[in-house]
Amino acid sequence: MSTTAAKEVTELEHGGSSSPIGNFLRRPMNWLLLFIPLTVALEHIGHVSAPVLFFMAALAIVPIAAQIVMATEQISTRTGDAIGGLLNATFGNAPELIIALVALKAGYLEMVRASLVGAILANLLLALGVSFFAGGLRFHVQRFNPIAARTYSTMMFLAAVSMTVPSAFSRVFAPHEVIRAEAQLNLGIAVLLLIAYGLYILYSLRTHSSLFKSLESEGEEELHEEHWSVGRAVITLLAASVFAAWMSEILVGAAEETGKALGMSQVFIGIVFVAIVGGAAESGSAIAMARKNKMDLSVGIALGSSIQIALFVAPILVLSSYFIAPQPLELAFNRAEMGSLFVGVMIGSMVCGDGEGNWYKGVQLITVYAIIALMFYLVPVLGS
């Protein structure tokens, strides 16, 4: 999630002054937490089909991801911009990172690479498309800060280029094996991306924060924020992270058999299912903000999350793979993944460039996402 947008989501999304239990039960997403014990029970019972276990674990991760996002926002409001930005960078995409780390440890490198591309596409096309569509049904035209949107787009082009260079290098110089120079290139790019992301946080929160101001009027009604204690936020964050790792292990363990049973490749599972599940909480926040006509927040969440995936999560996974994976993760994507990434970045930039949204822009983005998803589903069938 965008570090400038994340601070405002809680106060806009959660209101009321009733008891914490009442607030907790009033949110339908929290009811999905029941899938945690159900998933654990099914895993221990055995003789349960892999697809059932996979989708049960996926449904369990969605509310866990929402709790991680909420706890991170609560802590960020008490730490100031700099530390808050670092916390959002670390935990804002924690579900995607946890799932990818578990998959790395299991040796599913192809799925991890696909999930990185899929997470970016899910935010740029699906989440943003549904946000435009849902908001556009209530408001004729929705406006947001075009300068901030263009900044996000520029960062996404940087990310797309950085993720394509290792692929081109591998295809030209080492098509059949990983050579020492390729490993050095991946490590060097991972470090450079982390530095670029750190400077992006400094740019957006300190030196040029005025460029990211909302276009919303100052006369809007003041909404009350639900405040958590620091202890509650920390405990929620730690507990949710543990449960996310647990459910991710079950999900990844059932992924291969699920793919075989449903005729899906590791690439399709990673680029669609894993990406959507890991980013469900933030996508939901982006859609909710669009329904409230808070388009600066909505666009900031969707595009900011894509930037975090490319410039923070991807390099962290590359570095982590040297310690936990059977072999190092190389940012060497196939042609379909690279092409889809550039198409997603290009379409997302074109749609957001004028600072206006409507329901048909949402239809356009969702259509492009559906076409890409259909292509990846049919790839194993076509044998290409």
C-alpha positions in Angstrom: 0.0 0.0 0.0 1.2 3.6 -0.6 2.9 4.9 2.5 1.1 8.2 2.2 -2.3 6.6 1.7 -2.0 3.9 4.3 -2.1 6.3 7.2 -5.6 7.6 6.2 -7.3 4.3 5.5 -8.2 3.2 9.0 -9.9 6.5 9.9 -12.0 6.4 6.8 -12.8 2.8 6.9 -13.5 2.0 10.5 -15.7 4.1 12.7 -18.0 4.0 15.7 -17.4 4.0 19.4 -18.8 0.6 20.4 -16.8 -2.2 22.1 -13.9 -3.9 20.2 -15.8 -7.2 20.1 -18.8 -5.4 18.6 -16.6 -3.7 16.0 -14.9 -7.0 15.2 -18.1 -9.0 14.7 -19.7 -6.2 12.7 -17.1 -6.7 9.8 -18.2 -9.6 7.6 -14.5 -10.3 6.5 -13.7 -11.3 10.1 -16.2 -14.1 9.9 -13.8 -15.7 7.4 -11.4 -16.4 10.3 -13.6 -19.5 10.9 -11.8 -21.0 7.9 -8.6 -21.2 10.0 -9.7 -24.0 12.3 -11.7 -25.6 9.5 -8.6 -25.7 7.3 -6.4 -27.2 10.1 -9.1 -29.8 10.9 -9.4 -30.8 7.3 -5.6 -31.1 6.9 -5.4 -33.4 10.0 -8.4 -35.5 8.9 -6.7 -36.4 5.7 -8.3 -37.9 2.6 -9.4 -34.4 1.6 -8.9 -33.4 -2.0 -6.1 -30.9 -2.6 -8.3 -28.3 -4.3 -10.6 -28.2 -1.3 -7.7 -27.7 1.1 -6.1 -25.1 -1.2 -9.2 -22.9 -1.5 -10.0 -23.3 2.3 -6.5 -22.1 3.1 -6.9 -19.2 0.6 -10.1 -18.1 2.2 -8.4 -18.2 5.7 -5.5 -16.0 4.5 -7.9 -13.2 3.3 -9.1 -12.1 6.8 -5.6 -12.7 8.2 -4.2 -10.3 5.6 -6.8 -7.7 6.6 -5.7 -8.0 10.3 -2.1 -7.5 9.3 -2.9 -4.3 7.3 -5.1 -2.9 10.1 -2.6 -3.6 12.8 0.2 -2.0 10.7 -1.9 1.1 10.2 -2.6 1.4 13.9 1.1 1.2 14.8 2.1 3.6 12.0 -0.2 6.4 13.3 2.0 6.4 16.5 5.4 6.2 15.0 5.6 9.2 12.7 6.0 9.3 8.9 9.5 7.8 8.6 9.1 4.8 10.7 5.5 4.5 9.6 6.6 4.3 6.0 9.1 1.6 6.9 6.4 -0.4 8.7 4.1 -0.2 5.8 6.8 -1.3 3.5 7.6 -4.2 5.7 4.1 -5.4 6.6 1.8 -3.8 4.0 2.5 -6.7 1.6 3.3 -9.2 4.3 0.8 -11.8 3.1 2.3 -11.9 -0.4 5.8 -12.0 1.2 4.9 -14.8 3.6 3.3 -17.0 0.9 6.2 -16.4 -1.4 8.8 -17.3 1.3 7.0 -20.6 2.0 6.9 -21.3 -1.7 10.6 -20.5 -2.0 11.4 -22.9 0.8 9.4 -25.6 -1.0 11.3 -25.0 -4.2 8.4 -23.6 -6.2 10.5 -20.9 -7.9 8.3 -20.7 -11.0 5.3 -20.1 -8.8 7.1 -17.3 -6.9 8.1 -15.5 -10.0 4.6 -15.7 -11.4 3.1 -14.5 -8.1 5.3 -11.3 -8.3 4.0 -10.5 -11.8 0.5 -11.5 -10.7 0.5 -9.3 -7.7 1.5 -6.3 -9.8 -1.2 -7.1 -12.4 -3.8 -7.7 -9.7 -3.2 -4.3 -8.2 -2.8 -2.4 -11.5 -5.6 -3.9 -13.4 -8.0 -5.9 -11.2 -8.1 -3.9 -8.0 -7.9 -0.5 -9.7 -10.4 -1.6 -12.3 -12.9 -2.8 -9.7 -12.3 0.5 -7.8 -13.1 2.6 -10.8 -16.1 0.5 -11.7 -17.5 0.5 -8.1 -16.9 4.2 -7.6 -18.1 5.1 -11.1 -21.5 3.5 -10.4 -22.1 6.0 -7.6 -20.3 9.0 -9.0 -20.3 10.2 -12.6 -16.7 11.3 -12.7 -14.1 10.8 -9.9 -11.0 13.0 -9.7 -7.6 12.3 -8.1 -4.1 13.9 -8.1 -2.7 13.3 -11.6 0.9 14.3 -10.4 0.9 11.6 -7.8 -0.5 9.1 -10.3 2.2 9.9 -12.8 4.8 9.5 -10.2 3.5 6.0 -9.3 3.4 5.2 -13.0 7.1 6.2 -13.5 8.1 4.0 -10.6 6.2 1.1 -12.1 8.1 1.6 -15.4 11.3 1.5 -13.5 10.2 -1.7 -11.8 9.2 -3.3 -15.1 12.5 -2.5 -16.7 14.5 -3.8 -13.7 12.5 -7.0 -13.7 13.1 -7.5 -17.4 16.8 -6.9 -17.6 17.7 -10.2 -15.8 15.3 -12.1 -18.1 16.9 -10.7 -21.2 20.4 -11.3 -19.9 19.5 -14.9 -19.0 17.9 -15.5 -22.4 20.8 -14.1 -24.4 23.9 -15.2 -22.4 22.7 -18.2 -20.3 19.6 -19.8 -21.9 20.3 -23.2 -20.3 22.2 -22.6 -17.1 22.8 -19.9 -14.4 26.2 -18.4 -14.8 28.1 -16.4 -12.2 27.5 -13.1 -14.0 23.7 -13.7 -14.0 23.7 -14.3 -10.3 25.7 -11.2 -9.7 23.3 -9.2 -11.9 20.3 -10.4 -9.9 21.9 -9.5 -6.6 23.0 -6.1 -7.8 19.5 -5.3 -9.1 17.9 -6.5 -5.9 20.1 -4.1 -3.9 19.5 -1.2 -6.3 15.8 -1.7 -6.1 15.8 -1.6 -2.3 17.8 1.6 -2.4 15.4 3.1 -5.0 12.5 2.1 -2.8 14.1 3.7 0.3 14.6 6.9 -1.6 11.0 6.8 -2.9 9.8 6.7 0.7 12.0 9.7 1.5 10.7 11.5 -1.6 7.0 10.8 -1.0 7.0 11.4 2.8 9.6 14.1 3.3 11.1 16.1 0.5 8.1 16.3 -1.9 5.2 15.2 0.2 3.1 18.1 -1.1 2.9 16.4 -4.6 1.0 13.6 -3.1 -1.7 15.7 -1.4 -5.3 14.7 -1.9 -7.6 16.7 -4.2 -10.5 16.2 -1.8 -12.1 19.3 -0.4 -11.4 20.3 3.2 -15.0 20.6 4.1 -15.6 16.8 4.2 -17.2 15.4 7.3 -14.8 14.2 9.9 -14.9 10.5 10.5 -13.9 8.8 13.7 -11.1 6.4 13.9 -11.2 3.2 15.9 -8.0 3.4 18.1 -6.2 0.3 19.2 -3.7 0.2 22.0 -0.1 -0.4 21.0 -0.1 -3.7 22.8 -3.2 -4.9 20.9 -1.8 -3.8 17.5 1.6 -5.6 18.1 -0.1 -8.8 19.4 -2.5 -8.8 16.5 0.4 -8.2 14.0 2.5 -11.0 15.4 -0.4 -13.5 15.8 -1.7 -12.7 12.3 1.8 -13.2 10.8 2.1 -16.6 12.5 -1.3 -17.7 11.2 -0.5 -16.4 7.8 2.7 -18.5 7.7 0.7 -21.5 8.9 -2.1 -21.2 6.3 0.5 -20.4 3.6 2.3 -23.6 4.3 -1.0 -25.5 3.9 -1.8 -23.6 0.7 1.6 -24.1 -0.9 1.6 -27.7 0.1 -1.7 -28.3 -1.7 -0.8 -26.1 -4.7 0.9 -28.7 -6.9 -1.8 -31.3 -6.5 -4.5 -28.6 -7.0 -2.8 -27.6 -10.3 -2.8 -31.2 -11.5 -6.4 -31.8 -10.5 -7.7 -28.7 -12.1 -5.4 -28.6 -15.1 -3.5 -25.5 -13.9 0.2 -24.8 -14.1 2.3 -23.4 -11.3 2.5 -20.2 -13.3 -1.3 -19.8 -13.4 -1.7 -20.6 -9.7 0.9 -18.0 -8.9 -0.1 -15.3 -11.3 -3.9 -15.5 -10.4 -4.8 -17.3 -7.2 -1.7 -16.6 -5.0 -1.6 -13.0 -6.2 -5.3 -12.3 -5.5 -5.3 -14.0 -2.1 -2.2 -12.2 -0.9 -3.5 -8.8 -1.9 -7.1 -9.3 -1.0 -7.1 -7.0 2.0 -5.4 -4.1 0.3 -7.5 -4.5 -2.8 -10.6 -4.4 -0.6 -9.4 -1.2 1.0 -8.9 0.4 -2.5 -12.4 -0.6 -3.6 -13.9 0.7 -0.3 -12.2 4.1 -0.7 -13.4 4.4 -4.3 -17.0 3.8 -3.1 -16.5 6.7 -0.7 -15.2 8.9 -3.5 -11.7 8.9 -1.9 -9.9 8.3 -5.2 -6.5 9.6 -4.1 -6.5 6.9 -1.4 -7.8 4.3 -3.7 -5.3 4.9 -6.5 -2.5 5.4 -3.9 -3.3 2.0 -2.4 -3.5 0.1 -5.7 -0.5 1.6 -7.4 1.6 2.0 -4.2 1.1 -1.7 -3.4 2.4 -2.6 -6.9 5.5 -0.5 -6.3 6.1 -2.2 -3.0 5.8 -5.6 -4.7 8.4 -4.7 -7.4 10.8 -2.6 -5.4 10.6 -4.2 -2.0 9.1 -7.7 -2.0 10.9 -8.9 -5.1 14.4 -8.0 -4.0 13.8 -9.3 -0.5 12.8 -12.7 -2.0 15.9 -12.7 -4.2 18.1 -12.1 -1.1 16.2 -14.6 1.0 16.4 -17.3 -1.6 20.1 -17.7 -0.9 19.3 -18.8 2.7 16.1 -20.8 2.5 15.5 -22.0 -1.1 17.1 -25.0 -2.7 18.6 -22.7 -5.3 18.7 -18.9 -5.7 15.7 -17.1 -7.1 16.5 -15.5 -10.4 14.3 -12.6 -11.8 14.2 -14.4 -15.1 10.6 -14.3 -16.4 9.2 -15.9 -19.5 8.1 -13.9 -22.5 4.4 -14.1 -21.5 5.1 -12.8 -18.0 7.3 -9.9 -19.3 4.8 -9.0 -22.0 1.9 -9.0 -19.5 3.9 -6.9 -17.0 4.6 -4.2 -19.6 1.0 -4.2 -20.9 -0.3 -3.9 -17.4 2.0 -1.0 -16.5 1.3 0.8 -19.8 -2.5 0.4 -19.5 -2.5 1.4 -15.9 -0.4 4.5 -16.6 -2.7 5.5 -19.5 -5.9 5.2 -17.5 -4.6 7.1 -14.5 -2.7 9.8 -16.4 -5.5 12.3 -16.7 -6.5 12.2 -13.0 -10.1 11.1 -13.7 -11.9 7.9 -13.2 -15.3 6.5 -14.3 -17.0 3.1 -14.5 -16.0 2.3 -18.0 -12.3 2.8 -17.3 -12.9 0.1 -14.7 -14.4 -2.2 -17.3 -11.4 -1.6 -19.6 -8.9 -2.6 -16.8 -10.9 -5.6 -15.7 -11.2 -6.8 -19.3 -7.4 -6.6 -19.9 -6.8 -8.5 -16.6 -9.3 -11.2 -17.7 -7.6 -11.6 -21.1 -4.2 -12.1 -19.4 -5.6 -14.5 -16.9 -7.3 -16.6 -19.7 -4.0 -16.6 -21.6 -2.1 -18.1 -18.7 -4.8 -20.6 -18.0 -4.6 -21.9 -21.6 -0.8 -22.0 -21.8 -0.4 -25.6 -20.5 -3.3 -26.7 -22.7 -1.7 -25.2 -25.8 1.6 -26.8 -24.8 3.6 -23.6 -25.2 
